[in-house]
Amino acid sequence: MKAELTAIIETAKEGGYWAICPEIPGANGQGETIEEAKESLKMAIQLIFEDRLADIRRGLPEDAIEATILIHET
């Protein structure tokens, strides 16, 4: 899966950094460095997507059609 999302990174009062993704409610990460915070955020986003997809698939009828779509700016 490829996507471009926004990472907002701030210095944490207790040290290090924390990051959120405004496009994905609940997605946040933290790390001692900016790169660690970004990687933590990426992992959180991936886990959220995987969990949501698994949850939806459990309730789908057998004849449901699953397709991939591409969203891009024009």
All heavy atoms as TSV, in Angstrom:
chain	resi	resn	atom	element	x	y	z
A	1	MET	N	N	0.838	-1.172	0.000
A	1	MET	CA	C	0.000	0.000	0.000
A	1	MET	C	C	0.889	1.244	0.000
A	1	MET	O	O	1.836	1.329	0.769
A	1	MET	CB	C	-0.887	-0.025	1.233
A	1	MET	CG	C	-1.698	1.188	1.403
A	1	MET	SD	S	-2.416	1.071	3.012
A	1	MET	CE	C	-3.776	2.049	2.944
A	2	LYS	N	N	0.566	2.194	-0.839
A	2	LYS	CA	C	1.308	3.441	-0.899
A	2	LYS	C	C	0.343	4.584	-0.595
A	2	LYS	O	O	-0.773	4.596	-1.078
A	2	LYS	CB	C	1.922	3.650	-2.273
A	2	LYS	CG	C	3.016	2.675	-2.605
A	2	LYS	CD	C	3.604	2.990	-3.950
A	2	LYS	CE	C	4.696	1.990	-4.288
A	2	LYS	NZ	N	5.303	2.269	-5.580
A	3	ALA	N	N	0.805	5.508	0.204
A	3	ALA	CA	C	-0.008	6.679	0.523
A	3	ALA	C	C	0.899	7.780	1.035
A	3	ALA	O	O	1.976	7.509	1.567
A	3	ALA	CB	C	-1.056	6.333	1.571
A	4	GLU	N	N	0.467	8.991	0.868
A	4	GLU	CA	C	1.169	10.126	1.456
A	4	GLU	C	C	0.257	10.718	2.503
A	4	GLU	O	O	-0.861	11.139	2.202
A	4	GLU	CB	C	1.507	11.163	0.389
A	4	GLU	CG	C	2.604	10.714	-0.546
A	4	GLU	CD	C	3.040	11.814	-1.500
A	4	GLU	OE1	O	2.688	12.999	-1.267
A	4	GLU	OE2	O	3.722	11.490	-2.475
A	5	LEU	N	N	0.717	10.731	3.745
A	5	LEU	CA	C	-0.057	11.254	4.859
A	5	LEU	C	C	0.762	12.316	5.582
A	5	LEU	O	O	1.981	12.391	5.417
A	5	LEU	CB	C	-0.420	10.122	5.825
A	5	LEU	CG	C	-1.243	8.980	5.223
A	5	LEU	CD1	C	-1.288	7.801	6.163
A	5	LEU	CD2	C	-2.651	9.451	4.906
A	6	THR	N	N	0.106	13.095	6.389
A	6	THR	CA	C	0.765	14.163	7.130
A	6	THR	C	C	1.249	13.659	8.477
A	6	THR	O	O	0.516	12.984	9.195
A	6	THR	CB	C	-0.222	15.323	7.362
A	6	THR	OG1	O	-0.758	15.726	6.111
A	6	THR	CG2	C	0.458	16.497	8.036
A	7	ALA	N	N	2.479	13.986	8.828
A	7	ALA	CA	C	3.016	13.722	10.164
A	7	ALA	C	C	3.289	15.064	10.815
A	7	ALA	O	O	4.032	15.884	10.279
A	7	ALA	CB	C	4.291	12.902	10.095
A	8	ILE	N	N	2.657	15.299	11.955
A	8	ILE	CA	C	2.929	16.496	12.735
A	8	ILE	C	C	3.767	16.056	13.923
A	8	ILE	O	O	3.347	15.214	14.716
A	8	ILE	CB	C	1.627	17.181	13.179
A	8	ILE	CG1	C	0.849	17.630	11.941
A	8	ILE	CG2	C	1.934	18.351	14.120
A	8	ILE	CD1	C	-0.503	18.217	12.234
A	9	ILE	N	N	4.965	16.606	14.024
A	9	ILE	CA	C	5.935	16.173	15.038
A	9	ILE	C	C	6.238	17.343	15.959
A	9	ILE	O	O	6.517	18.454	15.497
A	9	ILE	CB	C	7.220	15.657	14.363
A	9	ILE	CG1	C	6.873	14.529	13.395
A	9	ILE	CG2	C	8.239	15.218	15.409
A	9	ILE	CD1	C	7.966	14.168	12.430
A	10	GLU	N	N	6.170	17.070	17.250
A	10	GLU	CA	C	6.460	18.092	18.251
A	10	GLU	C	C	7.428	17.546	19.280
A	10	GLU	O	O	7.496	16.343	19.509
A	10	GLU	CB	C	5.182	18.528	18.954
A	10	GLU	CG	C	4.188	19.221	18.039
A	10	GLU	CD	C	3.036	19.810	18.816
A	10	GLU	OE1	O	3.291	20.557	19.779
A	10	GLU	OE2	O	1.890	19.499	18.462
A	11	THR	N	N	8.147	18.462	19.907
A	11	THR	CA	C	9.037	18.087	21.000
A	11	THR	C	C	8.182	17.726	22.210
A	11	THR	O	O	7.260	18.461	22.565
A	11	THR	CB	C	9.972	19.255	21.356
A	11	THR	OG1	O	10.686	19.641	20.193
A	11	THR	CG2	C	10.943	18.862	22.447
A	12	ALA	N	N	8.478	16.586	22.830
A	12	ALA	CA	C	7.759	16.169	24.036
A	12	ALA	C	C	8.377	16.843	25.254
A	12	ALA	O	O	9.602	16.970	25.343
A	12	ALA	CB	C	7.812	14.651	24.182
A	13	LYS	N	N	7.549	17.287	26.194
A	13	LYS	CA	C	8.052	17.964	27.401
A	13	LYS	C	C	9.002	17.074	28.193
A	13	LYS	O	O	9.959	17.545	28.786
A	13	LYS	CB	C	6.884	18.392	28.283
A	13	LYS	CG	C	6.059	19.492	27.690
A	13	LYS	CD	C	4.906	19.869	28.588
A	13	LYS	CE	C	4.043	20.906	27.897
A	13	LYS	NZ	N	2.879	21.270	28.704
A	14	GLU	N	N	8.729	15.766	28.196
A	14	GLU	CA	C	9.556	14.829	28.950
A	14	GLU	C	C	10.795	14.374	28.191
A	14	GLU	O	O	11.575	13.573	28.669
A	14	GLU	CB	C	8.721	13.618	29.392
A	14	GLU	CG	C	8.023	12.874	28.270
A	14	GLU	CD	C	6.727	13.512	27.781
A	14	GLU	OE1	O	6.165	14.389	28.444
A	14	GLU	OE2	O	6.291	13.111	26.693
A	15	GLY	N	N	10.968	14.905	26.998
A	15	GLY	CA	C	12.114	14.549	26.173
A	15	GLY	C	C	11.681	13.762	24.949
A	15	GLY	O	O	10.635	13.134	24.934
A	16	GLY	N	N	12.448	13.822	23.913
A	16	GLY	CA	C	12.119	13.124	22.679
A	16	GLY	C	C	11.061	13.874	21.887
A	16	GLY	O	O	10.893	15.090	22.028
A	17	TYR	N	N	10.334	13.125	21.068
A	17	TYR	CA	C	9.340	13.708	20.170
A	17	TYR	C	C	8.087	12.853	20.153
A	17	TYR	O	O	8.129	11.656	20.409
A	17	TYR	CB	C	9.901	13.792	18.741
A	17	TYR	CG	C	11.119	14.662	18.643
A	17	TYR	CD1	C	12.387	14.135	18.858
A	17	TYR	CD2	C	11.003	16.019	18.352
A	17	TYR	CE1	C	13.520	14.938	18.788
A	17	TYR	CE2	C	12.131	16.826	18.279
A	17	TYR	CZ	C	13.376	16.278	18.496
A	17	TYR	OH	O	14.490	17.064	18.431
A	18	TRP	N	N	6.974	13.482	19.836
A	18	TRP	CA	C	5.758	12.729	19.585
A	18	TRP	C	C	5.196	13.179	18.247
A	18	TRP	O	O	5.446	14.296	17.799
A	18	TRP	CB	C	4.755	12.840	20.721
A	18	TRP	CG	C	4.176	14.201	20.986
A	18	TRP	CD1	C	4.721	15.189	21.742
A	18	TRP	CD2	C	2.946	14.719	20.486
A	18	TRP	NE1	N	3.905	16.294	21.749
A	18	TRP	CE2	C	2.798	16.030	20.983
A	18	TRP	CE3	C	1.948	14.213	19.668
A	18	TRP	CZ2	C	1.703	16.829	20.693
A	18	TRP	CZ3	C	0.846	15.017	19.377
A	18	TRP	CH2	C	0.739	16.294	19.887
A	19	ALA	N	N	4.469	12.278	17.598
A	19	ALA	CA	C	3.958	12.554	16.259
A	19	ALA	C	C	2.519	12.085	16.148
A	19	ALA	O	O	2.132	11.084	16.751
A	19	ALA	CB	C	4.811	11.825	15.218
A	20	ILE	N	N	1.739	12.843	15.383
A	20	ILE	CA	C	0.361	12.444	15.089
A	20	ILE	C	C	0.136	12.533	13.586
A	20	ILE	O	O	0.869	13.225	12.868
A	20	ILE	CB	C	-0.670	13.313	15.821
A	20	ILE	CG1	C	-0.555	14.779	15.397
A	20	ILE	CG2	C	-0.544	13.163	17.340
A	20	ILE	CD1	C	-1.723	15.642	15.854
A	21	CYS	N	N	-0.883	11.840	13.132
A	21	CYS	CA	C	-1.306	11.902	11.734
A	21	CYS	C	C	-2.759	12.377	11.739
A	21	CYS	O	O	-3.648	11.620	12.122
A	21	CYS	CB	C	-1.191	10.524	11.074
A	21	CYS	SG	S	-1.768	10.519	9.365
A	22	PRO	N	N	-3.017	13.630	11.347
A	22	PRO	CA	C	-4.377	14.152	11.418
A	22	PRO	C	C	-5.379	13.429	10.517
A	22	PRO	O	O	-6.579	13.440	10.790
A	22	PRO	CB	C	-4.227	15.622	11.020
A	22	PRO	CG	C	-2.925	15.723	10.320
A	22	PRO	CD	C	-2.063	14.624	10.855
A	23	GLU	N	N	-4.907	12.770	9.473
A	23	GLU	CA	C	-5.823	12.053	8.573
A	23	GLU	C	C	-6.320	10.737	9.165
A	23	GLU	O	O	-7.324	10.194	8.708
A	23	GLU	CB	C	-5.137	11.744	7.226
A	23	GLU	CG	C	-4.803	12.964	6.392
A	23	GLU	CD	C	-3.362	13.426	6.575
A	23	GLU	OE1	O	-2.702	13.040	7.556
A	23	GLU	OE2	O	-2.899	14.192	5.722
A	24	ILE	N	N	-5.608	10.207	10.167
A	24	ILE	CA	C	-5.955	8.909	10.758
A	24	ILE	C	C	-6.220	9.110	12.252
A	24	ILE	O	O	-5.275	9.179	13.044
A	24	ILE	CB	C	-4.818	7.875	10.579
A	24	ILE	CG1	C	-4.311	7.832	9.145
A	24	ILE	CG2	C	-5.249	6.509	11.086
A	24	ILE	CD1	C	-5.310	7.320	8.137
A	25	PRO	N	N	-7.475	9.239	12.663
A	25	PRO	CA	C	-7.768	9.429	14.084
A	25	PRO	C	C	-7.150	8.310	14.930
A	25	PRO	O	O	-7.247	7.135	14.594
A	25	PRO	CB	C	-9.300	9.381	14.151
A	25	PRO	CG	C	-9.741	9.780	12.781
A	25	PRO	CD	C	-8.688	9.219	11.851
A	26	GLY	N	N	-6.491	8.705	16.005
A	26	GLY	CA	C	-5.887	7.738	16.915
A	26	GLY	C	C	-4.464	7.342	16.568
A	26	GLY	O	O	-3.822	6.650	17.350
A	27	ALA	N	N	-3.961	7.776	15.413
A	27	ALA	CA	C	-2.599	7.409	15.015
A	27	ALA	C	C	-1.603	8.363	15.654
A	27	ALA	O	O	-1.652	9.567	15.428
A	27	ALA	CB	C	-2.453	7.437	13.499
A	28	ASN	N	N	-0.719	7.808	16.467
A	28	ASN	CA	C	0.315	8.614	17.090
A	28	ASN	C	C	1.544	7.756	17.332
A	28	ASN	O	O	1.462	6.537	17.369
A	28	ASN	CB	C	-0.178	9.259	18.388
A	28	ASN	CG	C	-0.645	8.234	19.386
A	28	ASN	OD1	O	0.165	7.535	19.984
A	28	ASN	ND2	N	-1.951	8.133	19.581
A	29	GLY	N	N	2.673	8.422	17.463
A	29	GLY	CA	C	3.925	7.722	17.705
A	29	GLY	C	C	4.834	8.583	18.556
A	29	GLY	O	O	4.566	9.759	18.778
A	30	GLN	N	N	5.892	7.976	19.021
A	30	GLN	CA	C	6.859	8.718	19.825
A	30	GLN	C	C	8.238	8.117	19.641
A	30	GLN	O	O	8.378	6.981	19.217
A	30	GLN	CB	C	6.475	8.695	21.299
A	30	GLN	CG	C	6.463	7.308	21.914
A	30	GLN	CD	C	5.974	7.333	23.353
A	30	GLN	OE1	O	5.214	8.209	23.746
A	30	GLN	NE2	N	6.414	6.366	24.136
A	31	GLY	N	N	9.260	8.894	19.959
A	31	GLY	CA	C	10.624	8.406	19.859
A	31	GLY	C	C	11.611	9.412	20.409
A	31	GLY	O	O	11.279	10.578	20.624
A	32	GLU	N	N	12.814	8.938	20.610
A	32	GLU	CA	C	13.881	9.805	21.103
A	32	GLU	C	C	14.361	10.782	20.033
A	32	GLU	O	O	14.857	11.855	20.342
A	32	GLU	CB	C	15.055	8.965	21.613
A	32	GLU	CG	C	14.750	8.191	22.883
A	32	GLU	CD	C	14.395	9.114	24.049
A	32	GLU	OE1	O	15.087	10.140	24.229
A	32	GLU	OE2	O	13.417	8.819	24.755
A	33	THR	N	N	14.204	10.388	18.763
A	33	THR	CA	C	14.591	11.249	17.645
A	33	THR	C	C	13.378	11.471	16.746
A	33	THR	O	O	12.374	10.755	16.849
A	33	THR	CB	C	15.713	10.612	16.804
A	33	THR	OG1	O	15.200	9.436	16.165
A	33	THR	CG2	C	16.930	10.256	17.655
A	34	ILE	N	N	13.492	12.431	15.847
A	34	ILE	CA	C	12.404	12.675	14.894
A	34	ILE	C	C	12.172	11.433	14.039
A	34	ILE	O	O	11.027	11.037	13.803
A	34	ILE	CB	C	12.712	13.911	14.024
A	34	ILE	CG1	C	12.663	15.173	14.892
A	34	ILE	CG2	C	11.753	14.014	12.849
A	34	ILE	CD1	C	13.124	16.433	14.195
A	35	GLU	N	N	13.244	10.805	13.576
A	35	GLU	CA	C	13.100	9.600	12.748
A	35	GLU	C	C	12.405	8.467	13.510
A	35	GLU	O	O	11.576	7.759	12.951
A	35	GLU	CB	C	14.453	9.147	12.202
A	35	GLU	CG	C	14.937	9.961	11.033
A	35	GLU	CD	C	13.933	10.045	9.885
A	35	GLU	OE1	O	13.389	9.000	9.470
A	35	GLU	OE2	O	13.688	11.161	9.403
A	36	GLU	N	N	12.758	8.278	14.785
A	36	GLU	CA	C	12.103	7.251	15.596
A	36	GLU	C	C	10.616	7.561	15.764
A	36	GLU	O	O	9.782	6.652	15.699
A	36	GLU	CB	C	12.767	7.133	16.965
A	36	GLU	CG	C	14.117	6.448	16.941
A	36	GLU	CD	C	14.760	6.395	18.321
A	36	GLU	OE1	O	14.144	6.843	19.324
A	36	GLU	OE2	O	15.905	5.915	18.406
A	37	ALA	N	N	10.281	8.832	15.963
A	37	ALA	CA	C	8.876	9.216	16.100
A	37	ALA	C	C	8.114	8.960	14.803
A	37	ALA	O	O	6.980	8.466	14.821
A	37	ALA	CB	C	8.760	10.680	16.511
A	38	LYS	N	N	8.739	9.254	13.664
A	38	LYS	CA	C	8.099	8.999	12.369
A	38	LYS	C	C	7.906	7.502	12.136
A	38	LYS	O	O	6.849	7.071	11.665
A	38	LYS	CB	C	8.923	9.620	11.242
A	38	LYS	CG	C	8.800	11.133	11.187
A	38	LYS	CD	C	9.803	11.807	10.274
A	38	LYS	CE	C	9.847	11.325	8.882
A	38	LYS	NZ	N	10.798	12.084	8.022
A	39	GLU	N	N	8.905	6.700	12.457
A	39	GLU	CA	C	8.782	5.242	12.291
A	39	GLU	C	C	7.700	4.680	13.205
A	39	GLU	O	O	6.924	3.811	12.802
A	39	GLU	CB	C	10.120	4.552	12.552
A	39	GLU	CG	C	11.111	4.691	11.425
A	39	GLU	CD	C	10.582	4.157	10.090
A	39	GLU	OE1	O	10.028	3.033	10.068
A	39	GLU	OE2	O	10.723	4.874	9.083
A	40	SER	N	N	7.640	5.170	14.439
A	40	SER	CA	C	6.613	4.743	15.381
A	40	SER	C	C	5.224	5.101	14.853
A	40	SER	O	O	4.282	4.301	14.948
A	40	SER	CB	C	6.857	5.408	16.745
A	40	SER	OG	O	5.862	5.094	17.662
A	41	LEU	N	N	5.090	6.291	14.271
A	41	LEU	CA	C	3.817	6.716	13.684
A	41	LEU	C	C	3.444	5.838	12.501
A	41	LEU	O	O	2.288	5.427	12.366
A	41	LEU	CB	C	3.904	8.185	13.263
A	41	LEU	CG	C	2.663	8.787	12.625
A	41	LEU	CD1	C	1.468	8.712	13.557
A	41	LEU	CD2	C	2.940	10.227	12.195
A	42	LYS	N	N	4.405	5.522	11.647
A	42	LYS	CA	C	4.136	4.633	10.503
A	42	LYS	C	C	3.612	3.279	10.973
A	42	LYS	O	O	2.655	2.740	10.406
A	42	LYS	CB	C	5.408	4.414	9.676
A	42	LYS	CG	C	5.834	5.582	8.846
A	42	LYS	CD	C	7.093	5.196	8.068
A	42	LYS	CE	C	7.845	6.362	7.530
A	42	LYS	NZ	N	9.068	5.970	6.829
A	43	MET	N	N	4.247	2.727	11.998
A	43	MET	CA	C	3.811	1.431	12.525
A	43	MET	C	C	2.396	1.524	13.088
A	43	MET	O	O	1.575	0.619	12.886
A	43	MET	CB	C	4.789	0.932	13.585
A	43	MET	CG	C	6.136	0.519	13.019
A	43	MET	SD	S	7.376	0.087	14.267
A	43	MET	CE	C	6.504	-1.049	15.301
A	44	ALA	N	N	2.091	2.614	13.785
A	44	ALA	CA	C	0.751	2.797	14.346
A	44	ALA	C	C	-0.297	2.868	13.242
A	44	ALA	O	O	-1.359	2.245	13.339
A	44	ALA	CB	C	0.712	4.062	15.204
A	45	ILE	N	N	-0.002	3.609	12.178
A	45	ILE	CA	C	-0.935	3.722	11.049
A	45	ILE	C	C	-1.157	2.360	10.409
A	45	ILE	O	O	-2.293	1.969	10.114
A	45	ILE	CB	C	-0.421	4.746	10.020
A	45	ILE	CG1	C	-0.470	6.157	10.616
A	45	ILE	CG2	C	-1.204	4.663	8.712
A	45	ILE	CD1	C	0.276	7.203	9.810
A	46	GLN	N	N	-0.084	1.620	10.188
A	46	GLN	CA	C	-0.209	0.297	9.585
A	46	GLN	C	C	-1.070	-0.624	10.443
A	46	GLN	O	O	-1.945	-1.324	9.929
A	46	GLN	CB	C	1.172	-0.322	9.371
A	46	GLN	CG	C	1.117	-1.652	8.656
A	46	GLN	CD	C	2.497	-2.186	8.319
A	46	GLN	OE1	O	3.492	-1.494	8.429
A	46	GLN	NE2	N	2.545	-3.433	7.905
A	47	LEU	N	N	-0.847	-0.619	11.753
A	47	LEU	CA	C	-1.640	-1.460	12.648
A	47	LEU	C	C	-3.111	-1.053	12.641
A	47	LEU	O	O	-3.998	-1.916	12.658
A	47	LEU	CB	C	-1.083	-1.405	14.070
A	47	LEU	CG	C	0.244	-2.111	14.284
A	47	LEU	CD1	C	0.784	-1.808	15.677
A	47	LEU	CD2	C	0.102	-3.613	14.084
A	48	ILE	N	N	-3.387	0.243	12.617
A	48	ILE	CA	C	-4.781	0.709	12.561
A	48	ILE	C	C	-5.450	0.224	11.286
A	48	ILE	O	O	-6.560	-0.300	11.316
A	48	ILE	CB	C	-4.840	2.251	12.679
A	48	ILE	CG1	C	-4.502	2.678	14.108
A	48	ILE	CG2	C	-6.212	2.786	12.261
A	48	ILE	CD1	C	-4.294	4.170	14.285
A	49	PHE	N	N	-4.774	0.388	10.143
A	49	PHE	CA	C	-5.351	-0.062	8.874
A	49	PHE	C	C	-5.577	-1.570	8.859
A	49	PHE	O	O	-6.627	-2.056	8.422
A	49	PHE	CB	C	-4.455	0.333	7.700
A	49	PHE	CG	C	-4.546	1.786	7.308
A	49	PHE	CD1	C	-3.605	2.323	6.453
A	49	PHE	CD2	C	-5.548	2.614	7.764
A	49	PHE	CE1	C	-3.659	3.652	6.059
A	49	PHE	CE2	C	-5.620	3.945	7.386
A	49	PHE	CZ	C	-4.673	4.467	6.529
A	50	GLU	N	N	-4.600	-2.333	9.321
A	50	GLU	CA	C	-4.737	-3.791	9.340
A	50	GLU	C	C	-5.895	-4.216	10.236
A	50	GLU	O	O	-6.678	-5.102	9.869
A	50	GLU	CB	C	-3.439	-4.438	9.826
A	50	GLU	CG	C	-2.314	-4.362	8.809
A	50	GLU	CD	C	-0.981	-4.846	9.366
A	50	GLU	OE1	O	-0.902	-5.221	10.558
A	50	GLU	OE2	O	0.001	-4.824	8.597
A	51	ASP	N	N	-6.030	-3.586	11.397
A	51	ASP	CA	C	-7.104	-3.926	12.325
A	51	ASP	C	C	-8.470	-3.584	11.744
A	51	ASP	O	O	-9.409	-4.379	11.830
A	51	ASP	CB	C	-6.895	-3.195	13.657
A	51	ASP	CG	C	-7.963	-3.555	14.661
A	51	ASP	OD1	O	-8.055	-4.744	15.032
A	51	ASP	OD2	O	-8.728	-2.644	15.074
A	52	ARG	N	N	-8.588	-2.410	11.145
A	52	ARG	CA	C	-9.871	-2.003	10.555
A	52	ARG	C	C	-10.269	-2.921	9.396
A	52	ARG	O	O	-11.429	-3.302	9.264
A	52	ARG	CB	C	-9.806	-0.552	10.081
A	52	ARG	CG	C	-9.769	0.417	11.230
A	52	ARG	CD	C	-9.742	1.845	10.771
A	52	ARG	NE	N	-9.652	2.732	11.924
A	52	ARG	CZ	C	-9.413	4.012	11.850
A	52	ARG	NH1	N	-9.242	4.589	10.683
A	52	ARG	NH2	N	-9.338	4.751	12.935
A	53	LEU	N	N	-9.304	-3.286	8.569
A	53	LEU	CA	C	-9.593	-4.168	7.450
A	53	LEU	C	C	-10.014	-5.549	7.938
A	53	LEU	O	O	-10.992	-6.125	7.447
A	53	LEU	CB	C	-8.380	-4.277	6.523
A	53	LEU	CG	C	-8.555	-5.089	5.247
A	53	LEU	CD1	C	-9.711	-4.574	4.406
A	53	LEU	CD2	C	-7.265	-5.085	4.436
A	54	ALA	N	N	-9.302	-6.095	8.906
A	54	ALA	CA	C	-9.664	-7.412	9.456
A	54	ALA	C	C	-11.050	-7.375	10.074
A	54	ALA	O	O	-11.843	-8.312	9.909
A	54	ALA	CB	C	-8.627	-7.857	10.486
A	55	ASP	N	N	-11.372	-6.293	10.770
A	55	ASP	CA	C	-12.680	-6.159	11.409
A	55	ASP	C	C	-13.793	-6.131	10.366
A	55	ASP	O	O	-14.815	-6.806	10.507
A	55	ASP	CB	C	-12.703	-4.894	12.265
A	55	ASP	CG	C	-13.935	-4.803	13.126
A	55	ASP	OD1	O	-14.310	-5.828	13.742
A	55	ASP	OD2	O	-14.529	-3.707	13.207
A	56	ILE	N	N	-13.604	-5.374	9.304
A	56	ILE	CA	C	-14.605	-5.291	8.239
A	56	ILE	C	C	-14.762	-6.636	7.537
A	56	ILE	O	O	-15.871	-7.080	7.248
A	56	ILE	CB	C	-14.230	-4.201	7.213
A	56	ILE	CG1	C	-14.385	-2.813	7.823
A	56	ILE	CG2	C	-15.033	-4.319	5.931
A	56	ILE	CD1	C	-15.798	-2.433	8.196
A	57	ARG	N	N	-13.638	-7.299	7.242
A	57	ARG	CA	C	-13.697	-8.579	6.523
A	57	ARG	C	C	-14.463	-9.640	7.296
A	57	ARG	O	O	-15.095	-10.511	6.693
A	57	ARG	CB	C	-12.295	-9.080	6.219
A	57	ARG	CG	C	-11.637	-8.359	5.074
A	57	ARG	CD	C	-10.240	-8.866	4.825
A	57	ARG	NE	N	-9.680	-8.284	3.607
A	57	ARG	CZ	C	-8.395	-8.169	3.385
A	57	ARG	NH1	N	-7.511	-8.567	4.288
A	57	ARG	NH2	N	-7.967	-7.631	2.260
A	58	ARG	N	N	-14.432	-9.600	8.627
A	58	ARG	CA	C	-15.162	-10.594	9.426
A	58	ARG	C	C	-16.660	-10.530	9.179
A	58	ARG	O	O	-17.352	-11.532	9.291
A	58	ARG	CB	C	-14.875	-10.397	10.914
A	58	ARG	CG	C	-13.546	-10.936	11.369
A	58	ARG	CD	C	-13.442	-10.931	12.883
A	58	ARG	NE	N	-13.164	-9.604	13.418
A	58	ARG	CZ	C	-11.966	-9.065	13.551
A	58	ARG	NH1	N	-10.898	-9.755	13.186
A	58	ARG	NH2	N	-11.809	-7.858	14.043
A	59	GLY	N	N	-17.183	-9.365	8.850
A	59	GLY	CA	C	-18.620	-9.224	8.670
A	59	GLY	C	C	-19.098	-9.241	7.234
A	59	GLY	O	O	-20.282	-9.058	6.977
A	60	LEU	N	N	-18.206	-9.463	6.281
A	60	LEU	CA	C	-18.598	-9.437	4.877
A	60	LEU	C	C	-19.244	-10.745	4.431
A	60	LEU	O	O	-18.809	-11.825	4.833
A	60	LEU	CB	C	-17.380	-9.180	3.985
A	60	LEU	CG	C	-16.765	-7.790	4.053
A	60	LEU	CD1	C	-15.505	-7.743	3.186
A	60	LEU	CD2	C	-17.751	-6.733	3.616
A	61	PRO	N	N	-20.252	-10.663	3.568
A	61	PRO	CA	C	-20.800	-11.890	2.981
A	61	PRO	C	C	-19.794	-12.492	1.997
A	61	PRO	O	O	-18.903	-11.797	1.501
A	61	PRO	CB	C	-22.061	-11.401	2.259
A	61	PRO	CG	C	-21.857	-9.952	2.028
A	61	PRO	CD	C	-20.952	-9.461	3.130
A	62	GLU	N	N	-19.947	-13.770	1.718
A	62	GLU	CA	C	-19.005	-14.467	0.837
A	62	GLU	C	C	-18.956	-13.880	-0.571
A	62	GLU	O	O	-17.939	-13.960	-1.241
A	62	GLU	CB	C	-19.354	-15.954	0.758
A	62	GLU	CG	C	-19.029	-16.709	2.025
A	62	GLU	CD	C	-19.264	-18.202	1.878
A	62	GLU	OE1	O	-19.208	-18.721	0.749
A	62	GLU	OE2	O	-19.499	-18.835	2.912
A	63	ASP	N	N	-20.063	-13.284	-1.040
A	63	ASP	CA	C	-20.090	-12.763	-2.405
A	63	ASP	C	C	-19.645	-11.295	-2.499
A	63	ASP	O	O	-19.735	-10.685	-3.556
A	63	ASP	CB	C	-21.475	-12.935	-3.025
A	63	ASP	CG	C	-22.556	-12.165	-2.273
A	63	ASP	OD1	O	-22.315	-11.733	-1.129
A	63	ASP	OD2	O	-23.660	-12.015	-2.838
A	64	ALA	N	N	-19.136	-10.753	-1.419
A	64	ALA	CA	C	-18.648	-9.365	-1.451
A	64	ALA	C	C	-17.432	-9.263	-2.365
A	64	ALA	O	O	-16.614	-10.174	-2.440
A	64	ALA	CB	C	-18.288	-8.901	-0.044
A	65	ILE	N	N	-17.327	-8.165	-3.059
A	65	ILE	CA	C	-16.216	-7.920	-3.979
A	65	ILE	C	C	-15.219	-6.990	-3.296
A	65	ILE	O	O	-15.594	-5.942	-2.779
A	65	ILE	CB	C	-16.717	-7.292	-5.292
A	65	ILE	CG1	C	-17.675	-8.260	-5.991
A	65	ILE	CG2	C	-15.543	-6.908	-6.191
A	65	ILE	CD1	C	-18.453	-7.640	-7.130
A	66	GLU	N	N	-13.959	-7.390	-3.297
A	66	GLU	CA	C	-12.907	-6.559	-2.723
A	66	GLU	C	C	-11.996	-6.100	-3.854
A	66	GLU	O	O	-11.521	-6.922	-4.639
A	66	GLU	CB	C	-12.109	-7.363	-1.698
A	66	GLU	CG	C	-11.108	-6.530	-0.943
A	66	GLU	CD	C	-10.460	-7.282	0.206
A	66	GLU	OE1	O	-11.138	-8.099	0.867
A	66	GLU	OE2	O	-9.263	-7.056	0.428
A	67	ALA	N	N	-11.791	-4.801	-3.969
A	67	ALA	CA	C	-10.968	-4.237	-5.033
A	67	ALA	C	C	-10.045	-3.174	-4.440
A	67	ALA	O	O	-10.304	-2.635	-3.378
A	67	ALA	CB	C	-11.847	-3.620	-6.117
A	68	THR	N	N	-8.969	-2.888	-5.144
A	68	THR	CA	C	-8.043	-1.842	-4.744
A	68	THR	C	C	-8.344	-0.588	-5.547
A	68	THR	O	O	-8.594	-0.672	-6.749
A	68	THR	CB	C	-6.595	-2.290	-5.005
A	68	THR	OG1	O	-6.327	-3.478	-4.253
A	68	THR	CG2	C	-5.593	-1.216	-4.597
A	69	ILE	N	N	-8.337	0.566	-4.865
A	69	ILE	CA	C	-8.533	1.831	-5.565
A	69	ILE	C	C	-7.318	2.720	-5.326
A	69	ILE	O	O	-6.613	2.567	-4.321
A	69	ILE	CB	C	-9.827	2.552	-5.112
A	69	ILE	CG1	C	-9.783	2.858	-3.607
A	69	ILE	CG2	C	-11.046	1.721	-5.453
A	69	ILE	CD1	C	-10.899	3.761	-3.138
A	70	LEU	N	N	-7.071	3.623	-6.220
A	70	LEU	CA	C	-5.949	4.550	-6.121
A	70	LEU	C	C	-6.503	5.950	-6.005
A	70	LEU	O	O	-7.352	6.363	-6.785
A	70	LEU	CB	C	-5.051	4.442	-7.364
A	70	LEU	CG	C	-3.904	5.420	-7.462
A	70	LEU	CD1	C	-2.906	5.209	-6.312
A	70	LEU	CD2	C	-3.208	5.280	-8.793
A	71	ILE	N	N	-6.037	6.673	-5.004
A	71	ILE	CA	C	-6.458	8.060	-4.803
A	71	ILE	C	C	-5.229	8.941	-4.998
A	71	ILE	O	O	-4.201	8.699	-4.395
A	71	ILE	CB	C	-7.039	8.257	-3.398
A	71	ILE	CG1	C	-8.249	7.343	-3.205
A	71	ILE	CG2	C	-7.390	9.719	-3.155
A	71	ILE	CD1	C	-8.774	7.304	-1.805
A	72	HIS	N	N	-5.347	9.936	-5.844
A	72	HIS	CA	C	-4.238	10.845	-6.070
A	72	HIS	C	C	-4.775	12.221	-6.378
A	72	HIS	O	O	-5.926	12.376	-6.773
A	72	HIS	CB	C	-3.317	10.354	-7.189
A	72	HIS	CG	C	-4.011	10.196	-8.503
A	72	HIS	ND1	N	-4.128	11.209	-9.396
A	72	HIS	CD2	C	-4.647	9.129	-9.060
A	72	HIS	CE1	C	-4.798	10.780	-10.467
A	72	HIS	NE2	N	-5.126	9.531	-10.277
A	73	GLU	N	N	-3.932	13.222	-6.212
A	73	GLU	CA	C	-4.331	14.589	-6.529
A	73	GLU	C	C	-4.312	14.784	-8.029
A	73	GLU	O	O	-3.495	14.228	-8.734
A	73	GLU	CB	C	-3.371	15.584	-5.877
A	73	GLU	CG	C	-3.451	15.586	-4.376
A	73	GLU	CD	C	-2.565	16.646	-3.766
A	73	GLU	OE1	O	-2.422	17.722	-4.377
A	73	GLU	OE2	O	-2.036	16.396	-2.687
A	74	THR	N	N	-5.227	15.626	-8.502
A	74	THR	CA	C	-5.270	15.924	-9.941
A	74	THR	C	C	-4.827	17.329	-10.200
A	74	THR	O	O	-4.747	18.149	-9.369
A	74	THR	CB	C	-6.685	15.736	-10.494
A	74	THR	OG1	O	-7.590	16.530	-9.732
A	74	THR	CG2	C	-7.083	14.298	-10.452
